[in-house]
Amino acid sequence: MNAALLARLRDAVGADHVLTEGELDAYLVDWRRRWRGRALAVVRPASTAQVAAVVRACAAHGVEIVPQGGNTGLVGGSVPDASGAQLLLSLQRMNRIRAFDADNLTLTAEAGCVLQSLQQAAAERGLRLPLSLAAEGSCTIGGNLASNAGGTEVLRFGNARRLCLGLEVVTPQGEVWDGLSGLRKDNTGYDLRDLYIGSEGTLGVITAATLELVPQPAATLTALAACAGLDAAVALLRLARARLASGLTGFEVMARHALELVETHFPELPRPLPPAPWAVLLELDDAQGEQPARGRLEALLAEALEAGTIGDAAVAASLAQADAMWQLREAIPLAQARDGLNIKHDIALPVSRIPAFCAATEAALRAALPLARPVVFGHLGDGNLHYNLQAPPGQAGADFVATHEDEVNRIVYDAVLAHGGSFSAEHGVGALKVHEMAARKPAVALALMQRIKQALDPQGIMNPRRVLPPPAR
């Protein structure tokens, strides 16, 4: 059976793009190097028609498919299992921008386009794709949409879902749905686009998307502020919303221990402010130009200083200084990786509940694991924290995760739900959090999702055992 399927796949995409041997770690090992899979083959189609042919072949042979973009996911959703029976479908060769419509403020791009390349293409036309995340140099837009990626500009522009006007999708039967509309209003039945966004490849293969663009601002300014506590950071956010309105595009928070980890592993990065319990990174876009923007931002910080909301602040005087401030934020996950495997949490909470959540959770973790190191940072402006736990000094990260991950997850996720939050904000569910879905998602919601999965993918070949637990018997 496998020989017949492989022959059919080679006919569909070319023998050079059906990989069964050689160095395949780039496809079969996840970004965190936590999951290592095996594949029947790695198949690299170059067009939607080829994707459809591959899916039809797999459906005919009953072979499971794992779609993959840039393989930058953090929840084990884009690498195959260890069976060697699944097909890894890489979309990286599908990397063309199909269309720009400047008057409609849209671009249409294939799923394998790297996010940064789309940002650059929009910028060359005086426009902006306002989706920004740490992996933008290697993640792909298909993966961004499959996981409903977030990032640093969600506060102003929303998740990937809000930036997508239309999709092209190959169904589990190998049919092609062309929904590449550039319409902002289309009230004609169920919204299939929203069904596929965030489904992590379990309902079909996203092959292209029409994305919404915005005009480039006349000026973008960045500032770093020091806060004594999260209550003060939330107060600063409230003030920034009032004074900067829609100009506020980024509001990131970083705990002192997160920045200490950066200082340990990236000592060359400048620190504009002395250490403080919390640092806040603010970004302001302004249509009027740099001087008005700088005046508004400095007035905000002066007001916050006078009120005691912040203890110190610095406004970037150049693009290089702004980049250096953002590098502090973006280096935190890299510093964690250098320090060793850690227990990650991508959680969402109402902004108003974040100080109480952090206080309660830190106390519970300190009681259970007094030497473990919390590494807390994230998108305070939209209520998304990366609440991670690093091993105690001297303990191997892999041993720490293996021994304590279940206990730590229980503590963190119990507190998240107690404070009205979600255990997955922007990373998705993948394989890592399927058991949390089974334990914590309402039964009615799970049943509805499982009915959708069964209706669209009755063979169960699309990224199985990801996102959804098996239906109760």
N, C-alpha and C positions, 0 to 999 in steps of 0.2 A: 504493500500500500504506500509506504513512504517513498519508494522509488518512483512510482507513478505520479505521486503528488509533486515530488521535486522536479520531475521532467516537465510537468504542466507549469510549475512556477518559473522554470527557466525559459520556457516558451513565452511566458507572459512578460517577464521583465529583463530577460537576457541572462545568460549563464554567469556573467561576471558579477551580477547583483543578487545571486542566491549563494550565500556564504554558509558553508557547513564545517569549515576547518580553518586553522590559522589563529591568529591573535584576535579574539573577539571580546576582550574584556570591556572595551568601550561601550559595548551593547549589553553585556551580560552581568556587569557589576554596577550597582547603583552608586550615586554620588558620595554617599556616606561610607561606602564600602562595607555596608552592613548586610546586604543581600547579594549573593552570587548565584546566578541561575545557569541553566543549560538550555539549549534550544535545538529543535529539530533543524532549523535553519534561520539565518538572519536574511530577510528579504528587503530589498531597497528599491521600491517602485519610483518612477520619475513622473508619473501623471496620475490623474484621478482614474482614468480608464484602466491603468495598470493596477491601482489599488483595488478596484472593483473586481478585476480578473483574479487577483490573489485571494480576495475574500471568497469569491465563488468557488475557487478550487478548494480552499480550506473547508468551506461549508459542505462541499460534496464528499470530502473525506473525513468529516467530523473532527477536524484538527482545531485546537484552540489557538486564538490569536492574541498577542500582547502588543498593542500599538505603542510606539515610542517616538518622542520628539528629540529634545536635546539631552535626555537622560539626566536631568538635574533635579528630579523629584526627591523628596525627603521621607516618603512613607512607603517605599517599596512597591509602588504601583506600576512601574514601567520596565521592570525586568522580569523574565520568565521564571517559573519555578524550577526546582531541581530535577524534574522528571526527564528532561530532554525531549519531551513530546510536544511542547508548545512552539508555535512559530512567532518569532520576533519580527514585527513589521515596522521598519524604520522609515520615517517620513522625511529624513534629512535631505534627500535629493529633490524633494518638491519645494523648491526655494525661489520661485519666481514671484515678482510683484506683477499681478495681471493688469491692474488698472489704477489710475489716480483720477479723482474727480474733485478738482479744487473748489468749484462752486458748491458742490454738495458736501465738502469737507470729509471725504472718505478715500480710503485706499482699499483695494482688494488684493490679498496676498495668499499664497499657498501655505499650507500648514508647517512646512519645514523651514520657513523664513526665520532667521535668528532675530529676536526682538530688537537688539541693538541696530541691526541693519535696517529695520523698518523705521526706527526712531531717526536714523541718519537720513534715510530717503525722504521722510516727511520734512525734516529740517532744511534740506536742500531746496524745498519748495516753499519755505517760509511758514511751514506748518509744524504741528507737534502731535505725536502719539503719546498721550499722557499715562503711559503704563511703565513703571520703573521699578525694578527689583534687582537684588544683588547679582543674580545669575543672568542678567540681560545680555551679556556677551556670549552666552552659549545656549540659553533656553530658547525654545521655538514658540511661535505664536499658537500653533496647534496644541502644544502641551499647556501653554498659558490658559487657553480656553477650556481645555479638557479638565483642568484643575481649578478653573475660575480664580486665577492668580490675583494677588492683591498688590503688595508693595508699598512704596512710600508716598504715593499721591492719591490713595483711596479717599482720604479726607475730603478732597476737592472733586475728584473725577470718578470715584467709584472703582469697583473691581473690574476685572476683564469683561465680565458679563455686561456691564453698563456701556462699554466701549464697542461692543459688537452689534452691528445692525443686521448681519446676515451670515449664513453658513452654507457650505457645501459639505455633505456627509455621505459616506458610503455605508449602507445599512449592513447588518449581519448576513443578509441574503445576497449581497453584492450588487444591490441597486444603488443608484446615485440620486440623492435628493439635492436639487439645485435651489437653495434658498438664499442666494447671494444678493439679496435686496439691499439697496442703499436707503430704504425708506425708514423714516422715524415714526411713521404712523401706518400700521397695517393691521386692522382689527378684523381679520378674516379667519376666525377659528382658533384652535389651540396653538400656543406659541412653541413650535417645535424647536426653534433656536434655543430657548431657555432650557428645554429638556436635555439637550446634548451638552450644553455648557455646564461644567462641573461634574459630568458623569464619569470622568476618568477612563474613557475608552470602553466602558461596559455596555454601551448601547449602540455604538457605531464608531466609525473612524472619521474624524474631522479632517477634511482635505484642503479646505480654503475658507477664508472669512473676509467679510467686508467690515472694516473698522472705522470708527468715527475719529476724526482729527479735530484739533482746535488751533486757532491762530497762535503763533509764537508771541509771548509777552514782550513788551518793550524792555522790561528789566526783570531779573530774578535775583533776589538777595537772600543770603543765608546768615543766621545768627546762632550762637550757642549761649545758653543761659544755665546758671547753676541754681538748683533748688535744694532746700533742706529736706523735703519729703514729697511723697506723691500727692498729698493734699494740695501742696503749693503748686505742683506741676499741673494739676487739674484746674486750679484757680487761674494759672497763667493761660491755659488753653481757653478758658471762658473769656478772659480779657482779650486774648488775641482774636477770637471769633468776633467779639463786639467791635474791636478797633480795625481789624483788617478785612472782615467779612469774607467774600469769596476769593480775595487775594491770598488767603492762607492756604497753601497747597501742601505743606508738610509739617508734621508735628511729631517728632520722634523722641522717645525717652530712653535713657541708658543709665542703669545703676552703676554705682562706683565700682563694684567688683567686676562688672563686665568690662569697663574701661581699664581696670588694672590688668585684666587678662590680655587686653590689646597691648598695653604698655610692656608686658612681659615678652610677648611674641613679636611685636612690631615696634621696638623702641625708637625707630627712626621717624615714626609719625609724630608731628608736633601736637602739643596739648595747649590750646589757646587759653584755657582757664586752669587755675589750681583745682585739685581734686575736691569734689563735693559729693554728698550722698546720692544726688541724681543730677544728670545733665539733660537738658532739653535742646533739641535741634529744631529750629524753625526755618521754614522757607516761605518767602513771599513773592508772588508774581504781581507785576503792576503794568497796566497798559499805558501809563503816562510817562514812564521813563525812570532812570535810576535815581535822580535827585528826589523826586516826590516819594519814591518807594523807600529810599533811605530815611527820609524825614519821618514817614509813618512808622517804620520799624523802630527807629531810635526813640521816637516818642512813646511807643508801646513799652519798650524796655525801661525807659526812664520812669514811667508810671508804675511799672511792676517793682522796680527797685525802691521807689519811694514808699510803696505799700508794704514792702518786706516780703513780697511774693517770691522774688529771686534775690540771691546774694551777690551775683556778679553776672556780667554778660559781655559778649564780644560780637561785633558785626563784621562779617568778612569784607575786606576792603578791595578784594580782587577775585577773579574767577579761581585763581590758584588757591587762595585762602578758603574759598567756599568748598572747593574740591577736597581740601585737606580736612575740613570739618566733616564732610560726608564720609571720607575714608575711615574716620574713627568709628562711625556707625557701621559701615559695611565690613570692617575688619573683624567685628565681633564673632560672626560664625566661623571665619577663617582661623581666628585665634583659638576658638574652641576645638576646631578640628586638629590643630597642631598640638593642643594640650591633651588630646585623647578622646576616645568615644564618650559621649555624654547622653543623658536622658533629656530628650527634647519635648517641648510642649508648645503647640501653636494654638492659643486659646483666644476666645473672644468674650468680652464682658461689656455690660453697659459702662460707659466711662465713669459714671458716678460711683460705681461699685469697685473700681479697681484699687483704690487705696485700702479699703477694708479687706478685699480678697488677698492682696499681697501681705498685709499684716498677719492675717489668720494663717495663710499657707506657710509663710516663713516660720512662724512659731511652731506649727505642726511638724514641718520638716526638721527644724532644729531639735525638736524633742526626739524624733525618730533617728536622725542621722546628723549628729551635731557637727561633724567635721566636713560634711559635703558642702560644696560651694555653689550657691544659687547664682545663675547668670541671667539677669532679667533685662530685657530690652524690647523695643518694638514700637508699634504704631499707635501711640496713645490717642492721637486725634480721631481714630476710628475704633478704638477699644480693643485692638489686637495686640496681645503681648506674646513674646517668645519667652516662656518661663522655663528655663533649662536648669539642669543640675549637673555640675561637674564633679568628678570623683574627688575625694579628699586628697591632699598632696601626698604623693608617693604611692597611691594605689592605681593599678592599671585600670584604664577606662573600661576596657572590655569586661573585666571581672566585676567592676562596680555595676555596670549595666545588667549583666547576667544575674547578679545577686539581688539587686534592689529595684529594678525597673517596675515590676508589678506593684510593689509597695508604694513607690513614689507616685506612680500613675494614679493609684487609688486615692492617695492624699490630695493630689493636685486636682484631679477630675471631680472628686466629691466636693471640694471647695468651689470649683468652677460652677457646678450645677447649683450649689447652695446659694451662689450669688447671681443666678440668672444668666449664666453664660453657656458657651459651646466649647466642646473639646477639640474642634477643628475649625480654624478661622480661614486660612488661605492655603495650607499645604495639601489639603485633601485627606482622604481616609486611607486609600491604597490597601496594602496588606497589613500595615502596622496597626491600624485602629479598627479593623473589622470586629474584633471582640468587644470593643467599646460601643460600636453601633448596636451590637446584639444586647448589651447590658444596659445601655443608657438612652437609646432612641425609643420614643414611644412606639408601642406595638402597632398602632394603627398606621403610623408613618412608615414603619418598616414593611407592613403588609402592602401598602399602596406602592411603594418602590419595587417590591418583589413582583407585583402584578405587572408593572410597567416593563420590568426586565423580561419577564416571561412572554409578554405580548410582542416585544420588539426582537427578542433574541431567544426564541424557543429552544434552540439547540444548546444555548449556554456557551457559545464559543468565544464571545467577546470579553477578554480580560477577566476570566472567571475567578471567583474567590477574592476579588477586590471589591471594596466599598460595602457590599451587602453580605451579611451572613446567610447561610443556606436557609430556605424557608422551613419553618417548624412543621414537623410531620404530625 
